[in-house]
Amino acid sequence: MVTHTIAARGVRDQRVIQAMRRAPRHELVPEELRRHSYEDRPLPIGWDQTISQPYIVA
């Protein structure tokens, strides 16, 4: 995900890239959405909140 959605869009700071590789995004979304965890899109996390898409976070 990091190579195709973050680095490919011009993020070059290795600290950001490494942080995104280490972040367990799948642990932050409901189980039924985990298959979508590493797609470049926001996902609902409950309580009318979303986790931002990875590129925006990077």
C-alpha positions as CSV (number, residue, x, y, z in Angstrom):
1,M,0.0,0.0,0.0
2,V,2.7,2.5,0.9
3,T,4.6,2.0,-2.4
4,H,1.5,2.3,-4.6
5,T,-0.5,5.0,-2.8
6,I,2.0,7.1,-0.9
7,A,5.4,7.0,-2.4
8,A,4.0,7.0,-5.9
9,R,2.3,10.3,-5.2
10,G,5.5,12.0,-4.2
11,V,5.9,11.5,-0.5
12,R,9.6,11.1,-0.1
13,D,10.3,11.6,3.6
14,Q,11.5,8.1,4.7
15,R,10.3,8.8,8.3
16,V,6.7,9.2,7.0
17,I,7.0,6.1,4.7
18,Q,8.4,3.9,7.5
19,A,5.7,5.2,9.9
20,M,3.0,4.3,7.4
21,R,4.5,0.8,6.9
22,R,4.4,0.2,10.7
23,A,0.9,1.6,11.4
24,P,-1.5,-1.3,12.0
25,R,-4.4,0.3,10.1
26,H,-6.4,-3.0,10.1
27,E,-6.5,-2.8,13.9
28,L,-8.2,0.6,13.8
29,V,-11.3,-0.3,11.8
30,P,-14.2,-2.6,12.5
31,E,-13.6,-6.3,11.7
32,E,-16.1,-6.3,8.8
33,L,-14.0,-3.6,7.1
34,R,-10.5,-5.0,7.7
35,R,-10.3,-6.3,4.1
36,H,-10.4,-2.6,3.0
37,S,-7.9,-1.4,5.7
38,Y,-5.1,-0.6,3.3
39,E,-7.1,0.9,0.4
40,D,-6.6,4.6,-0.1
41,R,-9.9,5.7,1.2
42,P,-11.4,6.8,4.5
43,L,-13.2,4.2,6.5
44,P,-15.9,4.5,9.2
45,I,-14.6,3.6,12.7
46,G,-17.8,4.1,14.6
47,W,-19.3,6.9,16.6
48,D,-19.9,8.9,13.4
49,Q,-16.1,9.1,12.9
50,T,-13.8,8.0,10.1
51,I,-10.1,7.1,9.7
52,S,-8.7,9.2,7.0
53,Q,-7.3,7.7,3.8
54,P,-3.6,6.8,4.1
55,Y,-2.4,9.4,1.5
56,I,-4.0,12.2,3.5
57,V,-2.4,11.0,6.7
58,A,1.0,10.8,5.1
